[in-house]
Amino acid sequence: MFIGTLFILRKPVIEEGSTFTMIISVPSFLLGGFLFKMTHSFQNLSPFIEGLFFTGVAITIFSFFYLGKNFAICPNLREVTTKGPYQQVRHPGYFGEMLMTLACCMVNTSFLSVIAFLLFIGSLILRIREEEKLLSKTVEYQTYKSVVKWRLVPYVW
């Protein structure tokens, strides 16, 4: 319901993402869902995996709260969000999503889930790069990038 509200109340698009940008955003979404589906059950998990998953959920919701009316499923150019978790990394919602998918992979550590997780990370990196190409068209985002150095994981990338 929260995401639906953000979707309905979002700000107008400054510039539409290209067809390629739209297509590149789909694999990370599908692979995240696939990993969640592979989990089968969230019963009897270790406290570490539960903590990892719910930390990811909390970070994602917190990020979406700050993203607010700039929320979008597919990459489009809207106003730049610089408050809250966006002061630490440029894509905190994706960081939260990455933690959730890692927890799902850890529940079902099969060859398939590890491959799906690695493909998820690869597709997420491509998505972030494409989004940043679009966002970098504005001076506001150029300034933001000079202040917030890390895209996804502080001190890593």
MARTORKE-647418 format. One record per residue (C-alpha): residue number from 0; residue in one letter; x, y, z. Coordinates in pm, 1 decimal. Last residue first. Layout:
N
NUM; A; X; Y; Z
...
END
This chain:
157
156; W; 3128.0; 113.6; -449.5
155; V; 3324.2; -28.5; -152.5
154; Y; 3380.9; 242.4; 111.4
153; P; 3004.7; 274.0; 166.5
152; V; 2800.1; 18.8; -31.5
151; L; 2564.8; 132.5; -309.1
150; R; 2673.0; 442.8; -498.9
149; W; 2941.1; 585.5; -273.1
148; K; 3086.6; 934.8; -315.4
147; V; 2803.5; 1145.6; -175.1
146; V; 2929.2; 1506.5; -201.4
145; S; 3064.7; 1504.5; -559.2
144; K; 2773.6; 1288.1; -670.6
143; Y; 2525.3; 1541.6; -525.0
142; T; 2688.3; 1822.7; -722.6
141; Q; 2655.5; 1627.7; -1048.5
140; Y; 2299.2; 1539.4; -945.8
139; E; 2202.8; 1906.1; -907.0
138; V; 2380.2; 2000.1; -1229.8
137; T; 2139.0; 1772.1; -1414.0
136; K; 2221.5; 1532.5; -1697.6
135; S; 2384.7; 1310.4; -1436.8
134; L; 2042.3; 1165.7; -1350.4
133; L; 2015.4; 985.0; -1684.8
132; K; 2367.1; 844.2; -1678.0
131; E; 2311.3; 764.6; -1309.0
130; E; 2008.7; 552.9; -1388.8
129; E; 2207.9; 356.9; -1648.0
128; R; 2492.6; 294.0; -1402.7
127; I; 2250.9; 191.6; -1127.4
126; R; 2069.8; -50.7; -1358.2
125; L; 2394.6; -208.9; -1475.6
124; I; 2508.0; -255.2; -1113.4
123; L; 2169.4; -404.6; -1023.2
122; S; 2193.4; -644.8; -1318.2
121; G; 2532.0; -768.0; -1197.8
120; I; 2411.6; -802.0; -837.3
119; F; 2101.1; -994.3; -949.8
118; L; 2312.8; -1216.4; -1175.4
117; L; 2530.1; -1298.3; -872.4
116; F; 2216.7; -1370.0; -666.8
115; A; 2068.0; -1590.9; -940.3
114; I; 2396.4; -1785.0; -968.2
113; V; 2400.3; -1834.9; -589.3
112; S; 2033.5; -1940.0; -593.5
111; L; 2093.4; -2190.6; -873.5
110; F; 2397.7; -2346.8; -705.1
109; S; 2188.2; -2397.4; -393.4
108; T; 2223.3; -2199.3; -74.3
107; N; 1853.2; -2172.4; 5.3
106; V; 1827.7; -1958.2; 317.4
105; M; 2153.0; -1777.3; 231.2
104; C; 2015.6; -1674.5; -109.1
103; C; 1708.6; -1524.8; 57.5
102; A; 1934.2; -1332.0; 298.2
101; L; 2138.7; -1203.3; 2.9
100; T; 1815.1; -1099.5; -169.5
99; M; 1708.5; -897.6; 134.2
98; L; 2051.6; -735.3; 173.3
97; M; 2054.3; -639.2; -197.5
96; E; 1708.0; -484.6; -165.9
95; G; 1832.7; -271.2; 121.6
94; F; 2130.6; -158.3; -87.4
93; Y; 1894.0; -91.1; -378.1
92; G; 1691.4; 138.5; -155.6
91; P; 2012.4; 308.2; -39.1
90; H; 2108.1; 419.2; -393.0
89; R; 2326.3; 731.7; -366.2
88; V; 2492.5; 630.3; -40.8
87; Q; 2529.0; 808.5; 295.3
86; Q; 2329.8; 1132.3; 249.7
85; Y; 2064.9; 937.2; 56.2
84; P; 1987.6; 762.0; 385.6
83; G; 1807.9; 1076.8; 504.0
82; K; 1815.5; 1367.4; 259.1
81; T; 1957.3; 1408.9; -93.4
80; T; 1671.1; 1318.1; -327.3
79; V; 1724.4; 1451.3; -681.0
78; E; 1416.5; 1573.9; -866.0
77; R; 1291.1; 1346.8; -1143.7
76; L; 1460.1; 1183.1; -1442.1
75; N; 1308.2; 845.0; -1516.9
74; P; 1427.1; 497.1; -1425.1
73; C; 1150.5; 236.4; -1401.7
72; I; 972.3; 166.0; -1074.0
71; A; 957.5; 528.6; -969.8
70; F; 968.1; 716.7; -639.1
69; N; 1037.1; 1091.9; -658.4
68; K; 722.6; 1161.6; -454.9
67; G; 875.6; 1005.8; -146.7
66; L; 1243.5; 920.4; -186.7
65; Y; 1274.6; 975.2; 186.6
64; F; 1002.5; 720.5; 264.4
63; F; 1140.2; 494.0; -9.3
62; S; 1476.4; 494.3; 167.9
61; F; 1320.7; 408.7; 505.5
60; I; 1121.5; 128.5; 339.5
59; T; 1435.9; -10.1; 173.3
58; I; 1650.1; 23.4; 485.9
57; A; 1384.1; -149.1; 697.6
56; V; 1338.4; -437.0; 451.8
55; G; 1714.9; -487.0; 424.6
54; T; 1747.9; -487.3; 803.5
53; F; 1460.5; -737.1; 805.7
52; F; 1647.9; -975.8; 577.0
51; L; 1982.7; -944.5; 754.8
50; G; 1823.7; -984.3; 1096.4
49; E; 1633.1; -1293.5; 987.1
48; I; 1953.6; -1434.4; 835.2
47; F; 2151.3; -1364.2; 1154.1
46; P; 1875.8; -1492.5; 1385.1
45; S; 1895.0; -1826.7; 1204.7
44; L; 1579.7; -1918.4; 1019.6
43; N; 1324.8; -2161.4; 1161.2
42; Q; 1040.3; -2041.5; 938.8
41; F; 1097.1; -1813.7; 640.0
40; S; 981.0; -2076.2; 396.5
39; H; 1001.4; -2136.7; 21.5
38; T; 1321.1; -1929.7; -25.2
37; M; 1312.0; -1985.2; -401.9
36; K; 1028.2; -1730.8; -431.6
35; F; 1243.5; -1458.8; -272.2
34; L; 1528.6; -1543.4; -508.7
33; F; 1292.4; -1522.7; -807.7
32; G; 1150.0; -1191.3; -689.4
31; G; 1499.1; -1042.6; -665.8
30; L; 1579.4; -1189.6; -1007.4
29; L; 1270.1; -1027.6; -1159.5
28; F; 1341.5; -678.5; -1022.7
27; S; 1711.9; -699.6; -1105.5
26; P; 1625.2; -818.0; -1458.3
25; V; 1368.7; -541.3; -1532.2
24; S; 1574.8; -222.4; -1491.2
23; I; 1781.1; -281.9; -1807.1
22; I; 1462.0; -281.4; -2016.7
21; M; 1357.2; 64.4; -1895.9
20; T; 1703.7; 209.1; -1953.6
19; F; 1710.4; 53.1; -2301.4
18; T; 1370.1; 205.7; -2380.7
17; S; 1514.5; 541.7; -2279.2
16; G; 1429.0; 708.8; -1950.1
15; E; 1170.4; 984.0; -1964.8
14; E; 1279.3; 1336.4; -1875.3
13; I; 1149.3; 1577.0; -1610.3
12; V; 890.0; 1323.9; -1496.0
11; P; 608.2; 1456.4; -1281.5
10; K; 619.0; 1403.9; -907.1
9; R; 487.4; 1083.9; -753.6
8; L; 153.8; 1066.8; -573.0
7; I; 23.6; 747.8; -738.1
6; F; 352.2; 553.2; -717.4
5; L; 417.2; 668.6; -361.4
4; T; 68.9; 552.1; -261.8
3; G; 122.9; 215.3; -429.5
2; I; 456.0; 179.2; -248.2
1; F; 285.0; 236.7; 88.4
0; M; 0.0; 0.0; 0.0
END
